[in-house]
Amino acid sequence: MGKHFGNLARVRHVISYSLSPFEQQAFPNVLSHGVPNVGRRFASQVLKVVPPLALGYLIYSWGTQEFERLKRKNPADYECDQ
């Protein structure tokens, strides 16, 4: 009648190993290794990420303030209108 889906071809020289899910630990060493690893990775990347973000924020805030300043009329231009 044909071969089933898992047995369509014969694969040679491939070895696979597996471990029973009942023998695995779901979250091994999360608190002892995971949390310090997150802290270490964060500390190693903070000097690469924060300066460009801070520079971008400073440029954005300066641009917003300059736009608001230039949007206003100059009161000295209208002193002699009366």
C-alpha positions in Angstrom: 0.0 0.0 0.0 3.0 2.3 0.3 5.2 3.6 3.1 4.1 5.7 5.9 5.3 9.3 6.2 8.1 8.7 8.7 9.5 5.8 6.6 9.6 7.3 3.1 13.3 7.1 2.7 16.1 5.2 4.3 18.7 7.6 5.8 22.1 6.1 6.5 24.9 7.3 8.7 22.8 9.7 10.7 22.7 9.1 14.5 20.3 11.0 16.7 20.1 11.0 20.4 17.2 12.1 22.6 16.5 12.3 26.3 13.2 11.5 27.8 11.1 14.6 28.8 10.7 13.0 32.2 14.5 13.1 32.8 14.9 16.7 31.7 14.8 19.7 34.1 12.4 22.4 33.0 14.4 25.4 34.3 17.8 24.2 35.5 20.0 26.8 37.3 17.7 29.7 36.4 18.5 31.7 39.5 22.1 30.7 39.9 23.2 31.0 36.3 20.4 32.8 34.4 20.0 36.0 36.4 23.7 36.7 36.6 24.1 36.0 32.9 21.3 38.5 32.1 23.1 41.1 34.3 26.4 40.4 32.6 25.0 40.7 29.1 23.1 43.9 30.0 26.2 45.5 31.4 28.3 44.5 28.4 25.8 46.1 26.0 24.8 49.2 27.9 27.8 51.3 26.7 27.0 50.4 23.1 23.3 51.3 23.3 22.9 54.2 25.7 25.2 56.8 24.1 23.4 56.8 20.7 20.0 56.9 22.3 21.0 59.8 24.5 22.5 61.6 21.6 19.3 61.0 19.6 17.2 62.3 22.5 19.3 65.4 22.8 19.1 66.2 19.1 15.3 65.6 19.1 14.7 67.9 22.2 17.0 70.6 20.8 15.1 70.4 17.4 11.7 70.6 19.1 12.8 73.7 21.2 14.3 75.4 18.2 11.1 74.8 16.2 9.0 76.3 18.9 11.3 79.3 19.2 11.3 79.9 15.4 7.5 79.5 15.2 6.9 82.6 17.3 6.7 86.0 15.9 9.4 88.5 16.8 7.8 91.2 19.0 10.5 93.8 17.9 9.0 93.7 14.3 5.7 95.1 15.6 6.8 97.9 17.9 6.0 100.8 15.6 2.6 99.5 14.3 0.4 101.9 16.4 
